[in-house]
Amino acid sequence: MKRVGFQFKVRPDRLAEYKEQHKHVWPEMLAALRETGWHNYTLFMREDGLIFGYFETEEDLATAQAKMAAKDVNSRWQEFMSSYTDANARPDETFVELEEYFHLD
């Protein structure tokens, strides 16, 4: 299982609303993440809007994203969430993968 870390930015003035939306992620979106192999998916937020994401997958970030891109619900969710990013783009298009350089089991 590969551990994937990534970051992206959310508009600081929309952080509370962005966080609230994640209390109500659509069941169909949650199912799609599970079906495409996103395990232990976790998001962390910094006060300035920097988001750190983590998940485990059999593949790599690009492959995991491609599998989600094939799901109609992902397109709808990303469009719904696009107004929250600094780039005013779909959040999944702004992910920057981070290098894993240490892990303690």
CYANA upper distance limits for C-alpha pairs under 8 A (distance plus 0.5 A):
  1 MET  CA     56 GLU  CA      6.66
  1 MET  CA     57 THR  CA      6.00
  1 MET  CA     58 GLU  CA      5.42
  1 MET  CA     59 GLU  CA      8.16
  2 LYS  CA     56 GLU  CA      5.97
  2 LYS  CA     57 THR  CA      5.81
  2 LYS  CA     58 GLU  CA      6.38
  2 LYS  CA     59 GLU  CA      7.15
  2 LYS  CA     60 ASP  CA      7.37
  3 ARG  CA     54 TYR  CA      7.72
  3 ARG  CA     55 PHE  CA      6.49
  3 ARG  CA     56 GLU  CA      5.02
  3 ARG  CA     57 THR  CA      7.14
  3 ARG  CA    100 GLU  CA      8.36
  4 VAL  CA     54 TYR  CA      6.05
  4 VAL  CA     55 PHE  CA      5.91
  4 VAL  CA     56 GLU  CA      6.46
  4 VAL  CA     57 THR  CA      8.06
  4 VAL  CA     60 ASP  CA      7.76
  4 VAL  CA     61 LEU  CA      7.04
  4 VAL  CA     97 GLU  CA      7.87
  4 VAL  CA     98 LEU  CA      8.01
  4 VAL  CA    100 GLU  CA      8.19
  5 GLY  CA     52 PHE  CA      7.56
  5 GLY  CA     53 GLY  CA      6.13
  5 GLY  CA     54 TYR  CA      5.07
  5 GLY  CA     55 PHE  CA      7.36
  5 GLY  CA     97 GLU  CA      6.45
  5 GLY  CA     98 LEU  CA      5.79
  5 GLY  CA     99 GLU  CA      7.84
  5 GLY  CA    100 GLU  CA      7.86
  6 PHE  CA     52 PHE  CA      6.26
  6 PHE  CA     53 GLY  CA      5.65
  6 PHE  CA     54 TYR  CA      7.02
  6 PHE  CA     95 PHE  CA      6.47
  6 PHE  CA     96 VAL  CA      5.78
  6 PHE  CA     97 GLU  CA      4.72
  6 PHE  CA     98 LEU  CA      5.68
  7 GLN  CA     50 LEU  CA      7.44
  7 GLN  CA     51 ILE  CA      5.86
  7 GLN  CA     52 PHE  CA      4.99
  7 GLN  CA     53 GLY  CA      6.44
  7 GLN  CA     95 PHE  CA      6.07
  7 GLN  CA     96 VAL  CA      5.79
  7 GLN  CA     97 GLU  CA      7.13
  7 GLN  CA     98 LEU  CA      7.86
  8 PHE  CA     50 LEU  CA      6.54
  8 PHE  CA     51 ILE  CA      5.85
  8 PHE  CA     52 PHE  CA      7.38
  8 PHE  CA     91 PRO  CA      7.73
  8 PHE  CA     94 THR  CA      6.35
  8 PHE  CA     95 PHE  CA      5.67
  8 PHE  CA     96 VAL  CA      6.89
  9 LYS  CA     49 GLY  CA      5.96
  9 LYS  CA     50 LEU  CA      5.11
  9 LYS  CA     51 ILE  CA      6.26
  9 LYS  CA     85 THR  CA      6.39
  9 LYS  CA     86 ASP  CA      6.51
  9 LYS  CA     94 THR  CA      8.40
 10 VAL  CA     14 ARG  CA      7.71
 10 VAL  CA     15 LEU  CA      7.17
 10 VAL  CA     18 TYR  CA      8.48
 10 VAL  CA     49 GLY  CA      5.20
 10 VAL  CA     50 LEU  CA      6.81
 10 VAL  CA     51 ILE  CA      7.51
 10 VAL  CA     84 TYR  CA      5.95
 10 VAL  CA     85 THR  CA      4.72
 10 VAL  CA     86 ASP  CA      5.97
 11 ARG  CA     15 LEU  CA      6.94
 11 ARG  CA     49 GLY  CA      6.30
 11 ARG  CA     84 TYR  CA      6.14
 11 ARG  CA     85 THR  CA      5.82
 11 ARG  CA     86 ASP  CA      5.39
 12 PRO  CA     47 GLU  CA      7.78
 12 PRO  CA     48 ASP  CA      6.05
 12 PRO  CA     49 GLY  CA      5.40
 14 ARG  CA     18 TYR  CA      6.51
 14 ARG  CA     84 TYR  CA      6.56
 15 LEU  CA     19 LYS  CA      6.54
 15 LEU  CA     49 GLY  CA      6.96
 15 LEU  CA     84 TYR  CA      8.23
 16 ALA  CA     20 GLU  CA      6.67
 17 GLU  CA     21 GLN  CA      6.76
 18 TYR  CA     22 HIS  CA      7.26
 18 TYR  CA     81 MET  CA      8.34
 18 TYR  CA     84 TYR  CA      7.09
 19 LYS  CA     23 LYS  CA      7.57
 20 GLU  CA     24 HIS  CA      7.81
 21 GLN  CA     25 VAL  CA      7.06
 25 VAL  CA     29 MET  CA      7.28
 25 VAL  CA     30 LEU  CA      7.40
 26 TRP  CA     30 LEU  CA      6.97
 27 PRO  CA     31 ALA  CA      6.65
 28 GLU  CA     32 ALA  CA      6.71
 28 GLU  CA     73 VAL  CA      7.31
 29 MET  CA     33 LEU  CA      6.81
 29 MET  CA     73 VAL  CA      6.43
 29 MET  CA     74 ASN  CA      7.03
 29 MET  CA     77 TRP  CA      7.93
 30 LEU  CA     34 ARG  CA      6.89
 31 ALA  CA     35 GLU  CA      6.54
 32 ALA  CA     36 THR  CA      6.60
 32 ALA  CA     68 MET  CA      7.55
 32 ALA  CA     71 LYS  CA      7.49
 32 ALA  CA     73 VAL  CA      8.11
 32 ALA  CA     74 ASN  CA      8.28
 33 LEU  CA     37 GLY  CA      6.91
 33 LEU  CA     38 TRP  CA      5.83
 33 LEU  CA     68 MET  CA      7.50
 34 ARG  CA     38 TRP  CA      6.01
 34 ARG  CA     39 HIS  CA      7.31
 36 THR  CA     64 ALA  CA      7.31
 36 THR  CA     67 LYS  CA      6.42
 36 THR  CA     68 MET  CA      6.95
 37 GLY  CA     56 GLU  CA      8.40
 37 GLY  CA     57 THR  CA      6.14
 37 GLY  CA     58 GLU  CA      7.52
 37 GLY  CA     64 ALA  CA      7.67
 38 TRP  CA     55 PHE  CA      6.58
 38 TRP  CA     56 GLU  CA      6.51
 38 TRP  CA     57 THR  CA      6.06
 38 TRP  CA     64 ALA  CA      7.75
 39 HIS  CA     55 PHE  CA      6.11
 39 HIS  CA     56 GLU  CA      5.44
 39 HIS  CA     57 THR  CA      6.71
 40 ASN  CA     54 TYR  CA      7.97
 40 ASN  CA     55 PHE  CA      5.69
 40 ASN  CA     56 GLU  CA      6.56
 41 TYR  CA     53 GLY  CA      7.81
 41 TYR  CA     54 TYR  CA      6.09
 41 TYR  CA     55 PHE  CA      4.65
 41 TYR  CA     56 GLU  CA      7.48
 42 THR  CA     53 GLY  CA      6.22
 42 THR  CA     54 TYR  CA      5.69
 42 THR  CA     55 PHE  CA      6.80
 43 LEU  CA     51 ILE  CA      7.24
 43 LEU  CA     52 PHE  CA      6.28
 43 LEU  CA     53 GLY  CA      4.97
 43 LEU  CA     54 TYR  CA      6.95
 44 PHE  CA     51 ILE  CA      6.13
 44 PHE  CA     52 PHE  CA      5.55
 44 PHE  CA     53 GLY  CA      6.75
 45 MET  CA     49 GLY  CA      6.99
 45 MET  CA     50 LEU  CA      6.50
 45 MET  CA     51 ILE  CA      5.18
 45 MET  CA     52 PHE  CA      6.94
 46 ARG  CA     50 LEU  CA      5.73
 46 ARG  CA     51 ILE  CA      6.84
 57 THR  CA     64 ALA  CA      7.75
 59 GLU  CA     63 THR  CA      6.53
 59 GLU  CA     64 ALA  CA      6.99
 60 ASP  CA     64 ALA  CA      6.64
 61 LEU  CA     65 GLN  CA      6.50
 61 LEU  CA     97 GLU  CA      8.02
 62 ALA  CA     66 ALA  CA      6.60
 63 THR  CA     67 LYS  CA      6.75
 64 ALA  CA     68 MET  CA      6.92
 65 GLN  CA     69 ALA  CA      6.53
 65 GLN  CA     92 ASP  CA      8.23
 66 ALA  CA     70 ALA  CA      7.02
 67 LYS  CA     71 LYS  CA      7.70
 68 MET  CA     74 ASN  CA      6.66
 69 ALA  CA     74 ASN  CA      6.75
 69 ALA  CA     75 SER  CA      7.30
 70 ALA  CA     74 ASN  CA      8.35
 71 LYS  CA     75 SER  CA      7.59
 72 ASP  CA     76 ARG  CA      7.08
 73 VAL  CA     77 TRP  CA      6.56
 74 ASN  CA     78 GLN  CA      6.46
 75 SER  CA     79 GLU  CA      6.60
 76 ARG  CA     80 PHE  CA      6.61
 77 TRP  CA     81 MET  CA      6.66
 78 GLN  CA     82 SER  CA      6.38
 78 GLN  CA     90 ARG  CA      5.67
 78 GLN  CA     91 PRO  CA      6.77
 78 GLN  CA     92 ASP  CA      7.38
 79 GLU  CA     83 SER  CA      8.42
 79 GLU  CA     90 ARG  CA      6.43
 81 MET  CA     85 THR  CA      8.22
 81 MET  CA     90 ARG  CA      7.24
 81 MET  CA     91 PRO  CA      7.38
 82 SER  CA     88 ASN  CA      6.27
 82 SER  CA     89 ALA  CA      5.58
 82 SER  CA     90 ARG  CA      4.87
 82 SER  CA     91 PRO  CA      6.41
 83 SER  CA     88 ASN  CA      5.93
 83 SER  CA     89 ALA  CA      7.62
 83 SER  CA     90 ARG  CA      8.42
 84 TYR  CA     88 ASN  CA      7.33
 85 THR  CA     89 ALA  CA      6.74
 85 THR  CA     90 ARG  CA      7.86
 85 THR  CA     91 PRO  CA      6.80
 87 ALA  CA     94 THR  CA      8.36
 89 ALA  CA     93 GLU  CA      7.40
 89 ALA  CA     94 THR  CA      7.81
 90 ARG  CA     94 THR  CA      7.54
 91 PRO  CA     95 PHE  CA      7.42
